[in-house]
């Protein structure tokens, strides 16, 4: 078998095997599908497939670990619904519908993912702010190191992360009543 036939067979086998992977629902209320692979091309070489941790866009997550030394976060992708979509999703899952406080969180996949965080990524958390008429929350900017110690003894509330080209460019805690 000549070199060109061997190369063609390898290319066909690679294409067939890369088609065996499944797609997954990323967990946003929008229901968009995340890609599990992104084609890349080397100069003059064949296109290869590299895993994509999470498609570009804004995604609801539970933070599992924050590593300021490595500038990464590890998270569990969830689905966050509000309004009519929350009532529908809760009913589909056999939960109280409409759900309390008009939101519903679905977490059907325990897969953890890790992404780098851009050095200039804005990070906001909700804090209780006392006011003369009572208490309310406000968003406060924190560093990745501060975020790492922000929820030391309990699970974290949901966050929204914005991903661009395989990197987290924004983190914002979701306020929950």
C-alpha positions as CSV (number, residue, x, y, z in Angstrom):
1,X,0.0,0.0,0.0
2,X,1.5,3.4,-1.1
3,X,1.9,6.4,1.2
4,X,-1.1,8.3,-0.3
5,X,-3.5,5.3,0.2
6,X,-2.3,4.9,3.8
7,X,-2.8,8.6,4.5
8,X,-6.3,8.4,3.0
9,X,-7.2,5.4,5.2
10,X,-5.9,7.1,8.3
11,X,-7.9,10.2,7.4
12,X,-11.1,8.2,6.8
13,X,-10.6,6.2,10.1
14,X,-10.0,9.5,12.0
15,X,-13.2,11.0,10.5
16,X,-15.2,7.9,11.4
17,X,-14.0,7.8,14.9
18,X,-14.5,11.5,15.6
19,X,-18.1,11.1,14.5
20,X,-18.6,8.6,17.4
21,X,-18.7,11.3,20.1
22,X,-22.1,12.6,21.3
23,X,-23.3,16.1,21.8
24,X,-24.5,17.4,25.1
25,X,-26.9,20.0,26.4
26,X,-24.8,22.7,28.1
27,X,-27.4,23.5,30.7
28,X,-28.5,27.0,29.9
29,X,-32.2,27.9,29.8
30,X,-31.7,28.6,26.1
31,X,-31.3,24.9,25.4
32,X,-28.4,25.6,22.9
33,X,-26.2,22.6,22.2
34,X,-22.5,22.8,23.0
35,X,-20.0,21.4,20.6
36,X,-17.7,18.7,22.0
37,X,-14.9,19.3,19.4
38,X,-13.5,22.1,17.4
39,X,-11.6,21.7,14.2
40,X,-8.2,23.2,14.1
41,X,-5.8,23.3,11.2
42,X,-2.0,23.3,11.2
43,X,-0.1,25.2,8.5
44,X,-0.4,23.0,5.4
45,X,-1.4,20.0,7.5
46,X,-4.7,18.1,8.0
47,X,-7.5,19.4,10.2
48,X,-7.5,17.8,13.6
49,X,-10.1,17.6,16.4
50,X,-9.4,19.0,19.8
51,X,-11.9,18.8,22.8
52,X,-13.9,21.8,23.6
53,X,-14.6,22.1,27.4
54,X,-17.4,24.6,26.8
55,X,-18.7,26.5,23.8
56,X,-18.3,30.3,23.7
57,X,-21.2,32.1,25.5
58,X,-22.7,32.7,28.9
59,X,-23.4,29.6,31.0
60,X,-24.8,28.9,34.5
61,X,-22.5,26.8,36.7
62,X,-21.8,25.7,40.3
63,X,-18.2,26.5,41.1
64,X,-16.4,23.5,42.6
65,X,-12.9,24.8,43.0
66,X,-11.1,28.1,42.3
67,X,-7.3,27.9,41.9
68,X,-5.8,31.4,41.9
69,X,-2.3,30.0,41.5
70,X,-3.1,28.2,38.3
71,X,-5.7,30.9,37.4
72,X,-8.4,28.3,36.8
73,X,-11.9,27.3,37.9
74,X,-13.5,23.9,38.0
75,X,-17.3,23.9,37.7
76,X,-20.4,21.8,37.2
77,X,-22.5,23.1,34.4
78,X,-26.2,23.4,35.3
79,X,-29.5,24.6,33.8
80,X,-31.0,27.8,35.3
81,X,-34.7,28.6,34.4
82,X,-36.9,31.5,35.3
83,X,-40.5,32.4,34.7
84,X,-42.6,30.2,32.5
85,X,-39.5,28.1,31.6
86,X,-38.9,27.4,35.3
87,X,-42.5,26.3,35.8
88,X,-42.3,24.0,32.7
89,X,-38.9,22.5,33.7
90,X,-40.0,21.9,37.3
91,X,-43.2,20.2,36.1
92,X,-41.2,18.0,33.7
93,X,-39.1,16.9,36.7
94,X,-42.1,16.3,38.9
95,X,-41.2,19.2,41.2
96,X,-43.4,22.0,42.6
97,X,-44.6,24.1,39.7
98,X,-44.5,27.0,39.5
99,X,-41.3,26.8,41.6
100,X,-40.7,29.0,44.7
101,X,-39.1,32.4,43.9
102,X,-39.8,31.9,40.2
103,X,-36.5,30.0,39.4
104,X,-35.6,26.4,38.9
105,X,-32.2,24.7,38.7
106,X,-31.7,21.4,36.9
107,X,-28.4,19.6,37.3
108,X,-28.5,16.3,35.3
109,X,-24.8,15.8,34.6
110,X,-22.1,15.6,37.3
111,X,-19.3,16.2,34.8
112,X,-16.7,18.7,36.1
113,X,-14.9,21.0,33.7
114,X,-11.9,23.2,34.3
115,X,-11.1,26.4,32.4
116,X,-8.5,29.1,32.7
117,X,-9.7,32.5,33.9
118,X,-8.5,35.6,32.0
119,X,-6.3,37.8,34.2
120,X,-8.6,40.8,33.6
121,X,-11.9,38.9,34.0
122,X,-14.4,40.8,36.1
123,X,-15.6,38.8,39.0
124,X,-18.7,39.8,41.1
125,X,-20.4,38.3,44.1
126,X,-23.5,39.3,46.0
127,X,-23.1,40.7,49.5
128,X,-25.7,41.8,52.0
129,X,-25.7,45.5,52.2
130,X,-27.5,47.0,55.3
131,X,-29.6,50.1,54.5
132,X,-31.7,52.4,56.7
133,X,-34.9,50.7,55.5
134,X,-33.7,47.1,55.7
135,X,-31.2,44.9,54.0
136,X,-30.6,44.2,50.3
137,X,-27.8,42.7,48.2
138,X,-25.4,44.4,46.0
139,X,-22.7,43.1,43.6
140,X,-19.1,43.5,44.7
141,X,-16.0,43.0,42.6
142,X,-13.5,40.5,44.0
143,X,-10.3,38.9,42.8
144,X,-9.9,35.3,41.9
145,X,-7.9,34.7,45.2
146,X,-10.8,36.4,47.2
147,X,-13.3,34.2,45.3
148,X,-11.4,31.1,46.3
149,X,-12.0,31.8,50.0
150,X,-15.5,33.3,49.6
151,X,-17.6,30.2,50.2
152,X,-15.3,28.0,52.3
153,X,-17.9,26.1,54.4
154,X,-20.9,25.7,52.1
155,X,-21.8,25.0,48.5
156,X,-21.6,27.9,46.2
157,X,-24.6,29.6,44.7
158,X,-24.9,29.5,41.0
159,X,-22.6,31.7,38.9
160,X,-22.8,32.8,35.3
161,X,-19.5,32.4,33.4
162,X,-18.8,33.9,30.1
163,X,-16.5,31.8,27.9
164,X,-14.5,33.1,24.9
165,X,-12.2,30.9,23.0
166,X,-11.8,28.4,25.8
167,X,-11.2,31.0,28.5
168,X,-13.5,32.4,31.2
169,X,-13.7,36.2,30.6
170,X,-16.4,37.0,33.3
171,X,-17.8,35.5,36.4
172,X,-20.9,36.8,38.1
173,X,-22.8,35.2,41.1
174,X,-26.5,34.7,40.4
175,X,-28.6,36.4,43.1
176,X,-31.1,33.9,44.7
177,X,-33.8,35.2,47.0
